[in-house]
Amino acid sequence: MDGTELYRKVLLTVSGSRLVERLTLKYGKKMARKFIAGDTLEQALEETKRLNQLGIMVTLDHLGEGITSLDEATGYKNQYINLLEGISGHRVNANVSLKPTQMGLSLEQEACYANVRSVAARAKELGNFVRLDMEDSTFTQATIDMTLRLHAEGMSNVGTVLQAYLFRTDNDVKALMKAGVNLRLVKGAYKEPATIASQRMSDIIIRYKKMIQRHLDQGKYTAIASHDDRIINWVKEYAARHRIPKDAFEFQMLYGLRMNDQAELAREGYRIRCYTPYGMMWYPYYTRRLAEKPANLMMVVKNMFK
């Protein structure tokens, strides 16, 4: 295990402490602003306009996970419908991502499905797209099943996410590609055991490239979510060598990270989408961003003293 892998495991473990969470919620909001577009929908839409002016597309995510009641899930469903209507009304270039647990997946699967379907149906009416975020491995199968069920009911405007580090992902890619599901491809950001997920970054990168290559070779529109220059440069070179047009795929990066590089990709003619979260429930998302690499933590610490 190298230093980065050890750092990630330690930070994810520490961030699970209730004491650390309470202290961060009390004192850390200013630091979290680096990764969050605002507390409100209006703030997020204004930031989306600014990003669009730079040639950057956006995926908006109303933060929230770990709900404890179906009433909360209904509230998030309504928030997402308002979000979709806000995107339409402001005429910004954005789609949405949501977490199935926001919609009640850990409480009652059918209620969750009804909530997600309502959001997807409204998105379809507005000509928009909904991405079901992939959470930790306890929800992988249910999220995939929900995505396939929505497609079977005509909701082809719904996609999901596959994580390269999970051993099961090779089979999941085949099934979802066969069904025509639009996929965001990622390395994986949750703490998972060695029995179900690769632990070495070198192995994860090999698996990730293989997954991307399969999509590009089969002419499937490919959303490549990574800040890793090894991945980004490899995709550029592979696409150029195989004459794959720049509009056959998109890069995706996170709000607050490498924003100048995102604008540069847009200037180079690549499709680039910024995953832009907003809302009050920022702690779980924020800690996963810090856990990705030590540089993220150092960036936040430096900002404390500006």
C-alpha positions, 0 to 999 in steps of 0.5 A: 500500500503506497502513501496515497492509499494509506492516506485515503483509508485513514481519512475516510476512517477518521471522518466517520467519527461522530466527534470529527463530524460535529467539529467539522460541521461547526468550524469547517463550512468555510473550508467546504466552500471550495467544493460546494457551489452554494446553499441554495438553488439560485446560487447554484444556477448563477454559478452554472451560468458562469461555468457555461460562459467558460464553455463548461457544461454542468451536472447539478447535485442537491446534496443529501444522503443518509435520510431517516424518513420517507418524508425527507425523501419526498422533500428531496424529490420535490427539490429535484423537480424544482431544480429541473424546472430551474435549469429549464427556466434559466436556460443553462446547460446542465443536467442533474445527479441524485443519490438513490438513498436521498430518495429512500433506497435504504428505507423502502425500495418501491417508495424510492423507485416512485420518487426517482421515477417522478424526477426522471419523468419531469426531466424527460418532459423538459428534455433533460437527463438524470444520473443516478449516482453510485454509492457504496457497494451495499447499494450497487445492485439496487441502483443498477436494477432501478436504472434498468427498470426505468429504461424498460419503462421508457426512461432512457434519459436516465443513466448511472455510474460504474466504479472501476475498483469493484470486481463486479464492474466488468459484468455490470458494464456489459449488461448496462451497455447492452441496455443502452444506458449512459454511464459515468465511469469513475475509479471509485471513492468509497472505502470498500474491502479487499474482497470486493474491490481492488486496493492498489491504485495501479490495478484500479487504473488498469481496470479503469482504462479497460472500461473506458476503452471498451466504451470508445471502441464500441462507439458508446458515448463515454463520460470519463470522470477523473482529475488524473492526468494519466487518464486524461492524457491517455484518453486524448491520445487514444481518441486521436490515434483511433480517430474518435471525434471529440464529441463522442465523449466528455471529461467530467471533473469536480467543482472546485478542483482544477477549474483552470484546466476545465476551462482549458479543455473547453478551449481545446474543443473537448466536452467538459462537464463540472459536477457541481453540488450545492445544499446544506448537507455537505459533510459526507461529500466534502470528506470524500473529496478530501480523501481522494488525495493529500493535495486536496487537503493541503489546498483547503488548509492553505485557503484557511489562511488566505 
